[in-house]
Structure formats: structure tokens, C-alpha cells
């Protein structure tokens, strides 16, 4: 098994040059958009789920691109703005944050822990296979919660009966076989909604499988909601049979698309990936792509939200159409007001503060004017709309800020600053990394002067 480790957004960095033959498995996915890859490879799990609704339009970006070098036998790999793990054929690719200079990828795990609200134990960072498997299991309660909040999945199921209470379609051949001579029973079939189906059975097999693994029981008992969700699955899958696992997996290789149970598809993908880690390949194609990838900009924004959520900031949700602001307000001929031009700032306090999370290297800037013009224009528009006197960008920092860069808007008392959260680089363990990050988050909050 070949393994390659890269950082996200490595364009312009030295290295990342490999022998062309060693990375041949990457050719089919190189320079393809994430939207195309997800369409052709349903086992590829992308965060956020609704990539077309992502503010950064990651659906049109690529995971990686390949560029020729002066040597015809070598090729350079350039990565995009996604992090995570992906497997293609006999090659495993790990993409970690460019802001994590260590080899342990603590930052990705830490942000996931904060955003998905799970308690992450020390992962085995010396074993990629075990590390990815543990991460998949830790994510299971999150997916299960999202799915069951829509209700327990149900679908039509055919039941065969042989009794005197006829209430379905008579099966003549079966009736003759079973009820001659006639003793009062009739063979018939009914089609009824059932919670015990291929989908819930897949979830049940995943739960039973996790119970046999390291951390498994602790994860399934991580909080009251997860405990209740697991209990509900167990109660409604009475036909569970461990020996049917391969059959259940095969039945779930065709992903279910339901207009209401939308959150079950990512759960279905995750369950299959967890069960596949047993060194058994259930995919239908040898070139099948599996993995979990995270949009760096989305993950950074949601991580920042875990810090600001209890400090009075509104964090609009584009996916659900909540918390947006309108740029325009027109009055028609009847005198009625009509709002239009909805926008979704990352974070804001009306009449006070607007903040924009940026997963970019802004920490080295000593002047706000060096930030991209589109980013500045957008922030100024939001500030004007919300009558906010303060605005700022929040980015990962490679070293501690001695002073927060701040600029004053011309002919105005309003200011724009570059804030940041320093990423720890000295931790010798994941537990120490978490402790130091908590301190650096506090430094960030204090720099906002709320």
C-alpha cells in the first residue's frame, strides 16, 4: 500500500514532486471538479454535504491537479482547499492543513472535534489506517443524529402471510402448495411500511461492529442523544443477523435518494466506509474512490463559530436561509416594502461588529489594505448595511500577533482589523495541543475587545 502525505493549498511551495509511475492511480481524479468526483464516486464523503450551497463553491474546485516538471519522469501534485483522506486503488492520500507544521495532523482533528461536538481520544497517529478508521467512528454519532432528527427511516416491505385474515394479494401457487387440503388458511402477501429495512439494518450492523472495536462503546455512549438513537435502532431492527452483514452491505451499494430523508445518504456512505475497513472490499470497481474530505474554508468558519457562538454573534446559515441580511429595500406603487439581495455574513452583531472567517495566510500582513480587494469590498458592504463601526477578518496565525493590524475607513470612524487564532506547533501530544489551543482561543477573544 502506497501512502502520500500533502498539505492543502500547496501551490507555490517546494517539493510535492513524485515519480510518475508511483502516482498513476491519481491520474483519473486529477483536475476533476469535486462535483464530478462525487457524481461518479458516491463513496466519497465531502463536508459540507450540500457542496453546491457552500459559500466558497467548492463543487467547482479540484482536490488536486498534476503539473509536469522539467523531468519527464516526475510530476508535481498541487492541492486545493480540501483536507482529509482519500483512497484510490493501492494508493492512500492524506491531505492535512497547511497551518499544521507537525506530522500529526492535530489541527484537522481538533477542528472536527469542536465542530462535530465529539470527545476525541488520543488517536494513533503512527498508523494511518487505524487513524482514519477511528475518525470515521467518531463521526458516526453526528451523522446518526442528523438522520434521526428527520425520523426513523422507513420504506415499503413485502410480507408473506398464511392465515385466515385475508388482507392482501392472494398468492395462488403458494396457497395451493401450503393449503391443500384446505383448512381455512389463505396464502397472501401485503406491502407495508417498515422501519426494519436495508437502511436501518446497515446502521445496526455498523453499531454492532463498532461495539467490538477500540473506543466503539465509548463513542456509542458519548451523550444522551446518541444513547437514545442507538437504542431506537436496536429496537426497530429485530431481524438483525450478524451473518447477513455481507448481504446487507451489497443491498446498500445503490445509494438511496429520498426527498425527505436527505441526511440518510451521508450516514449510509459512512456506515459502508466503517464496515469496509475490515480489509474486505465491497466496492463494485477496482478504481473506486473512497474517502472523507473537508472544505478547509467551511471547517475553519464552523470552528470559529464554536468560539463566538456564546458571545452574542449571529452566525447565518445559508443552507437553511437563516440569519441573512438584505441589501435592498424597495417600495412598490401600493406602498409595500420589498426586500431583496439577501447576503450571509459569517458573523455579525448589528450596530457593532462584522467578522469574516478566512482560511488564508493573513497573519503576515501588517496592513489591512493587503487583504484581497473582493474580501475588503464585501466586508465594507456588510458593515454599511448593519451600521457596524467595527469589522475584521479571522485567519489562522502561524505566530502570535504582537499587535492587531487595524485600519480606519476614510471619512469614517469605522475600523477594519486582521484578527487571528495562533495554531500551536509545540505540542507533544494531542491532549497538550487541545490545552494550548484553548489558551490561544482566549487570546483571540480578548483581542476582539468585546
C-alpha positions as CSV (number, residue, x, y, z in Angstrom):
1,X,0.0,0.0,0.0
2,X,1.5,3.3,-1.1
3,X,0.9,6.4,1.1
4,X,1.4,10.1,0.2
5,X,1.1,13.0,2.7
6,X,0.4,16.5,1.4
7,X,-0.9,19.8,2.8
8,X,-3.8,21.7,1.4
9,X,-3.3,24.7,-1.0
10,X,0.3,23.8,-1.6
11,X,0.6,25.8,-4.8
12,X,3.9,27.6,-4.8
13,X,5.5,25.5,-2.1
14,X,8.6,23.5,-2.9
15,X,8.6,19.7,-3.0
16,X,5.5,17.6,-3.7
17,X,7.3,16.1,-6.7
18,X,6.8,12.3,-7.3
19,X,7.7,9.7,-9.8
20,X,5.0,9.5,-12.5
21,X,4.6,5.7,-12.1
22,X,4.1,5.9,-8.3
23,X,1.1,8.2,-8.5
24,X,-0.6,6.7,-11.6
25,X,-3.7,6.0,-9.5
26,X,-4.2,9.7,-9.1
27,X,-4.5,10.5,-12.8
28,X,-8.2,9.7,-13.1
29,X,-9.1,12.2,-10.3
30,X,-6.7,14.9,-11.1
31,X,-8.1,18.2,-12.4
32,X,-11.7,16.9,-12.0
33,X,-14.1,19.1,-10.0
34,X,-15.3,17.8,-6.7
35,X,-18.8,17.9,-8.1
36,X,-17.8,15.5,-10.9
37,X,-15.9,13.2,-8.5
38,X,-18.9,13.0,-6.1
39,X,-21.2,12.2,-9.0
40,X,-19.0,9.4,-10.3
41,X,-17.9,8.1,-6.8
42,X,-20.7,8.1,-4.3
43,X,-18.4,6.6,-1.6
44,X,-16.6,9.9,-1.5
45,X,-17.9,11.9,1.5
46,X,-17.5,15.7,1.4
47,X,-18.1,18.2,4.1
48,X,-20.2,20.2,3.9
49,X,-22.8,17.8,2.5
50,X,-24.5,20.4,0.3
51,X,-21.4,21.4,-1.6
52,X,-23.3,23.4,-4.2
53,X,-24.5,25.6,-1.3
54,X,-21.1,26.3,0.0
55,X,-20.1,30.0,0.0
56,X,-16.8,29.0,-1.4
57,X,-18.3,27.0,-4.3
58,X,-16.0,24.0,-3.6
59,X,-18.1,22.0,-6.0
60,X,-16.3,23.6,-8.9
61,X,-12.8,23.3,-7.3
62,X,-10.5,20.3,-7.5
63,X,-9.0,18.1,-4.9
64,X,-5.6,18.1,-6.7
65,X,-4.0,18.9,-10.0
66,X,-0.9,17.4,-11.7
67,X,1.7,19.5,-13.3
68,X,4.7,18.4,-15.4
69,X,8.2,19.2,-14.3
70,X,11.5,19.6,-16.3
71,X,12.0,15.9,-15.7
72,X,9.6,13.8,-17.9
73,X,9.6,11.0,-15.3
74,X,8.4,13.2,-12.4
75,X,5.2,15.2,-11.8
76,X,4.2,17.8,-9.2
77,X,1.0,17.5,-7.2
78,X,-0.8,20.7,-6.4
79,X,-3.7,20.5,-3.9
80,X,-6.8,22.6,-3.5
81,X,-8.6,23.9,-0.4
82,X,-9.7,20.5,1.0
83,X,-8.3,18.3,3.8
84,X,-8.8,14.7,4.7
85,X,-8.2,11.2,3.5
86,X,-8.8,9.5,0.1
87,X,-8.0,6.1,-1.2
88,X,-7.7,5.2,-4.9
89,X,-6.7,1.7,-5.8
90,X,-3.5,0.8,-4.0
91,X,-2.7,4.4,-3.0
92,X,-3.8,6.3,0.1
93,X,-3.6,10.1,0.1
94,X,-3.6,12.2,3.3
95,X,-4.1,16.0,3.0
96,X,-3.6,17.9,6.2
97,X,-3.8,21.6,7.0
98,X,-1.0,23.8,5.7
99,X,-1.2,25.6,9.1
100,X,-0.3,22.4,10.9
101,X,3.5,22.1,10.5
102,X,3.8,19.0,12.6
103,X,3.4,15.4,11.3
104,X,0.4,14.5,13.5
105,X,-2.4,16.5,11.8
106,X,-3.7,17.6,15.2
107,X,-5.4,20.7,13.8
108,X,-7.8,18.9,11.5
109,X,-8.8,16.5,14.3
110,X,-9.2,19.4,16.7
111,X,-11.4,21.5,14.5
112,X,-13.5,18.4,13.7
113,X,-13.8,17.7,17.4
114,X,-15.0,21.2,18.1
115,X,-17.4,21.5,15.1
116,X,-18.9,18.0,15.3
117,X,-19.1,18.1,19.1
118,X,-17.5,14.8,20.0
119,X,-14.8,13.9,22.6
120,X,-11.8,12.8,20.7
121,X,-9.4,10.5,22.4
122,X,-5.7,10.3,21.5
123,X,-5.6,8.9,18.0
124,X,-2.9,6.5,16.9
125,X,-1.0,8.9,14.6
126,X,1.6,6.3,13.8
127,X,-0.9,4.2,11.9
128,X,-2.8,5.9,9.1
129,X,-5.2,3.0,8.6
130,X,-6.2,2.9,12.3
131,X,-6.3,6.7,12.5
132,X,-8.8,7.1,9.6
133,X,-10.9,4.3,11.0
134,X,-11.1,5.9,14.4
135,X,-12.0,9.2,12.9
136,X,-14.8,7.6,10.9
137,X,-16.2,6.1,14.1
138,X,-16.0,9.4,16.0
139,X,-18.1,11.0,13.2
140,X,-20.9,8.3,13.4
141,X,-22.9,9.9,16.2
142,X,-23.0,13.2,14.4
143,X,-24.4,11.6,11.2
144,X,-26.8,9.4,13.2
145,X,-28.2,12.5,15.0
146,X,-28.7,14.4,11.8
147,X,-30.5,11.4,10.2
148,X,-32.8,10.5,13.1
149,X,-33.9,14.1,13.6
150,X,-35.8,13.5,10.3
151,X,-37.4,10.4,11.8
152,X,-36.5,6.7,11.6
153,X,-36.1,5.7,8.0
154,X,-39.0,3.6,6.7
155,X,-39.8,2.0,3.3
156,X,-42.2,-0.4,1.8
157,X,-41.6,-4.1,2.5
158,X,-43.4,-7.2,1.3
159,X,-44.6,-9.6,3.9
160,X,-45.9,-13.2,3.2
161,X,-48.8,-14.5,5.2
162,X,-50.7,-17.7,5.5
163,X,-53.7,-17.3,7.8
164,X,-57.4,-16.8,7.7
165,X,-57.3,-12.9,7.9
166,X,-57.0,-12.1,4.2
167,X,-55.9,-8.5,3.8
168,X,-53.7,-8.5,0.7
169,X,-52.9,-10.1,-2.6
170,X,-53.5,-13.9,-2.8
171,X,-50.6,-15.9,-4.0
172,X,-52.3,-18.8,-5.8
173,X,-49.2,-21.1,-6.3
174,X,-48.1,-20.7,-2.7
175,X,-51.7,-21.2,-1.5
176,X,-52.0,-24.5,-3.4
177,X,-48.7,-25.7,-2.1
178,X,-49.3,-24.9,1.5
179,X,-53.1,-25.2,2.0
180,X,-54.2,-28.4,0.2
181,X,-56.3,-29.9,1.6
182,X,-58.0,-26.6,2.6
183,X,-58.1,-26.0,6.3
184,X,-59.2,-22.3,6.4
185,X,-55.8,-20.6,5.8
186,X,-55.1,-18.4,2.7
187,X,-51.6,-17.6,1.4
188,X,-51.3,-13.9,0.5
189,X,-48.9,-11.0,0.5
190,X,-49.0,-7.5,1.9
191,X,-46.9,-4.4,1.2
192,X,-46.4,-2.3,4.3
193,X,-44.2,0.5,5.6
194,X,-41.4,-0.9,7.8
195,X,-38.7,0.5,10.0
196,X,-36.8,-2.8,9.7
197,X,-35.3,-2.4,6.3
198,X,-31.9,-2.4,4.4
199,X,-31.0,1.1,5.6
200,X,-31.7,0.6,9.3
201,X,-30.1,-2.9,9.1
202,X,-26.9,-1.3,7.7
203,X,-26.9,1.2,10.7
204,X,-27.5,-1.7,13.1
205,X,-24.6,-3.7,11.6
206,X,-22.4,-0.7,12.0
207,X,-23.4,-0.3,15.6
208,X,-22.7,-3.9,16.3
209,X,-19.4,-3.7,14.5
210,X,-18.3,-0.6,16.5
211,X,-19.1,-2.3,19.7
212,X,-16.2,-4.8,19.1
213,X,-13.7,-2.0,18.3
214,X,-11.4,0.2,20.4
215,X,-13.3,3.3,21.5
216,X,-16.5,1.9,20.0
217,X,-18.6,1.5,23.1
218,X,-17.4,4.9,24.4
219,X,-18.4,6.6,21.2
220,X,-21.9,5.0,21.2
221,X,-22.4,6.2,24.8
222,X,-20.9,9.6,24.2
223,X,-24.1,11.6,25.2
224,X,-27.8,11.0,26.0
225,X,-29.0,11.7,22.4
226,X,-26.6,9.2,20.9
227,X,-27.6,6.6,23.5
228,X,-31.3,7.1,22.7
229,X,-30.6,7.0,19.0
230,X,-28.7,3.7,19.2
231,X,-31.5,2.3,21.4
232,X,-34.1,3.3,18.8
233,X,-32.1,1.5,16.0
234,X,-31.7,-1.7,18.1
235,X,-35.5,-1.7,18.9
236,X,-36.6,-1.5,15.3
237,X,-34.2,-3.9,13.7
238,X,-35.4,-7.2,15.3
239,X,-34.5,-9.2,12.2
240,X,-30.8,-8.4,12.7
241,X,-28.5,-11.3,11.9
242,X,-24.7,-10.9,12.1
243,X,-24.3,-13.5,9.3
244,X,-26.2,-11.2,6.9
245,X,-23.6,-8.4,7.0
246,X,-22.2,-9.0,3.5
247,X,-25.7,-9.3,2.1
248,X,-26.8,-6.0,3.8
249,X,-23.7,-4.2,2.5
250,X,-24.4,-5.4,-1.0
251,X,-28.0,-4.2,-0.9
252,X,-26.8,-0.7,0.2
253,X,-24.3,-0.3,-2.6
254,X,-27.0,1.5,-4.5
255,X,-27.4,4.7,-2.5
256,X,-30.9,5.7,-1.6
257,X,-32.2,9.1,-2.7
258,X,-35.2,10.3,-0.8
259,X,-36.7,13.8,-1.0
260,X,-37.3,13.8,2.8
261,X,-34.7,11.5,4.3
262,X,-31.8,13.5,2.8
263,X,-29.5,13.1,5.8
264,X,-29.5,9.3,5.5
265,X,-27.3,9.3,2.4
266,X,-24.2,10.6,4.1
267,X,-24.9,8.2,7.0
268,X,-25.2,5.4,4.6
269,X,-21.9,6.3,3.0
270,X,-20.1,6.5,6.4
271,X,-21.6,3.1,7.6
272,X,-20.3,1.4,4.4
273,X,-16.8,3.0,4.9
274,X,-16.7,1.9,8.5
275,X,-17.6,-1.7,7.6
276,X,-15.1,-1.7,4.7
277,X,-12.2,-1.0,7.0
278,X,-12.1,-4.7,7.8
279,X,-9.7,-5.3,4.9
280,X,-12.7,-6.5,2.8
281,X,-13.5,-4.6,-0.4
282,X,-17.2,-4.5,-1.2
283,X,-16.9,-1.9,-4.0
284,X,-18.0,-2.8,-7.5
285,X,-15.0,-1.3,-9.3
286,X,-11.3,-1.7,-8.6
287,X,-10.8,2.0,-9.4
288,X,-13.5,3.1,-6.9
289,X,-12.6,6.1,-4.8
290,X,-13.4,6.2,-1.1
291,X,-12.6,8.8,1.5
292,X,-13.6,11.7,3.7
293,X,-12.7,15.3,2.7
294,X,-13.4,18.6,4.4
295,X,-13.6,22.0,2.8
296,X,-11.0,24.0,4.7
297,X,-12.8,27.3,4.5
298,X,-16.1,25.7,5.7
299,X,-14.4,23.9,8.6
300,X,-12.4,27.0,9.7
301,X,-15.6,29.1,9.7
302,X,-17.6,26.5,11.7
303,X,-14.6,26.1,14.1
304,X,-14.6,29.9,14.7
305,X,-18.3,29.7,15.3
306,X,-17.7,27.4,18.3
307,X,-15.8,30.2,19.9
308,X,-18.1,33.1,19.0
309,X,-21.5,31.3,19.4
310,X,-21.9,32.3,23.1
311,X,-20.5,35.8,22.7
312,X,-23.5,37.5,21.1
313,X,-22.6,37.0,17.4
314,X,-25.2,35.9,14.8
315,X,-23.8,33.1,12.5
316,X,-26.2,33.0,9.5
317,X,-27.0,29.6,7.9
318,X,-27.1,29.8,4.2
319,X,-28.3,26.2,3.8
320,X,-31.4,26.9,5.9
321,X,-31.9,30.5,4.8
322,X,-31.5,31.8,8.4
323,X,-29.8,35.0,9.7
324,X,-29.3,36.6,6.3
325,X,-29.4,40.4,5.7
326,X,-30.9,42.2,2.7
327,X,-29.0,44.8,0.7
328,X,-32.1,46.4,-0.9
329,X,-35.5,47.6,0.3
330,X,-37.8,49.0,-2.3
331,X,-41.4,50.3,-2.1
332,X,-43.9,49.4,-4.8
333,X,-46.8,51.5,-6.1
334,X,-49.0,50.3,-3.2
335,X,-46.5,51.5,-0.6
336,X,-45.5,48.0,0.4
337,X,-41.8,47.3,1.2
338,X,-40.0,44.6,-0.7
339,X,-36.6,43.3,0.4
340,X,-34.1,41.7,-2.0
341,X,-30.4,40.9,-2.4
342,X,-30.0,38.6,0.6
343,X,-26.5,38.0,1.8
344,X,-25.0,35.9,4.6
345,X,-22.1,37.5,6.5
346,X,-20.0,34.9,8.5
347,X,-20.6,36.6,11.9
348,X,-22.2,39.9,13.0
349,X,-23.6,42.0,15.8
350,X,-25.9,44.6,14.4
351,X,-24.8,48.2,15.0
352,X,-21.5,46.9,16.3
353,X,-19.3,44.3,14.6
354,X,-19.0,42.2,11.4
355,X,-16.4,39.4,11.2
356,X,-15.3,37.3,8.2
357,X,-13.6,34.0,8.7
358,X,-10.8,33.5,6.2
359,X,-8.8,30.2,5.9
360,X,-5.9,32.2,4.4
361,X,-2.5,33.3,5.4
362,X,-3.4,36.8,6.6
363,X,-1.2,36.7,9.7
364,X,1.8,38.1,8.0
365,X,0.0,41.3,6.8
366,X,0.9,44.4,8.7
367,X,-1.8,46.5,6.9
368,X,-5.4,45.7,6.1
369,X,-5.1,47.1,2.6
370,X,-3.1,44.0,1.6
371,X,-6.1,41.7,2.0
372,X,-7.8,40.8,-1.2
373,X,-9.9,43.6,-2.7
374,X,-13.1,41.5,-3.1
375,X,-12.9,40.4,0.6
376,X,-12.5,44.1,1.7
377,X,-15.3,45.3,-0.5
378,X,-17.7,42.6,0.8
379,X,-16.9,43.4,4.4
380,X,-17.4,47.1,3.9
381,X,-20.8,46.4,2.3
382,X,-21.9,44.3,5.2
383,X,-20.7,46.9,7.7
384,X,-22.6,49.6,6.0
385,X,-25.8,47.5,5.8
386,X,-25.6,46.6,9.5
387,X,-24.4,50.1,10.7
388,X,-21.4,48.4,12.2
389,X,-18.4,50.5,13.3
390,X,-16.0,47.6,13.5
391,X,-15.1,44.9,11.0
392,X,-12.4,42.3,10.8
393,X,-11.0,39.1,9.2
394,X,-10.2,36.0,11.3
395,X,-7.5,33.7,10.0
396,X,-5.2,31.0,11.3
397,X,-1.9,32.5,12.6
398,X,1.5,30.9,12.3
399,X,2.9,33.0,15.1
400,X,1.4,35.2,17.9
401,X,0.4,38.7,16.9
402,X,2.3,41.4,18.7
403,X,-0.4,43.9,17.6
404,X,-3.6,43.5,15.8
405,X,-3.3,45.3,12.3
406,X,-6.1,47.9,12.2
407,X,-7.0,50.5,9.5
408,X,-9.5,53.3,9.6
409,X,-12.0,53.8,6.7
410,X,-11.6,57.2,5.1
411,X,-14.1,59.8,6.3
412,X,-15.5,57.4,8.8
413,X,-14.9,56.3,12.4
414,X,-15.2,52.7,11.4
415,X,-12.2,50.3,11.5
416,X,-11.2,47.0,9.9
417,X,-8.7,44.7,11.6
418,X,-7.0,41.4,10.9
419,X,-7.6,39.1,13.9
420,X,-6.4,35.5,14.2
421,X,-6.0,32.4,16.2
422,X,-2.5,31.1,16.6
423,X,-2.1,27.4,15.8
424,X,0.0,25.5,18.3
425,X,3.2,24.0,16.9
426,X,5.0,22.7,20.1
427,X,2.6,20.2,21.5
428,X,4.0,16.7,22.1
429,X,0.5,15.1,22.4
430,X,-3.0,15.7,21.2
431,X,-4.1,16.4,24.8
432,X,-1.4,19.1,25.1
433,X,-2.4,20.5,21.7
434,X,-6.0,20.9,22.9
435,X,-4.9,22.7,26.1
436,X,-2.7,25.1,24.3
437,X,-5.4,25.8,21.6
438,X,-7.8,26.7,24.4
439,X,-5.3,29.3,25.6
440,X,-4.8,30.7,22.1
441,X,-8.6,30.9,21.6
442,X,-8.8,33.0,24.7
443,X,-6.1,35.3,23.4
444,X,-8.2,35.7,20.2
445,X,-11.4,36.6,22.2
446,X,-9.5,39.2,24.2
447,X,-8.1,40.8,21.0
448,X,-11.7,41.5,19.9
449,X,-12.3,43.7,22.9
450,X,-15.9,42.8,23.1
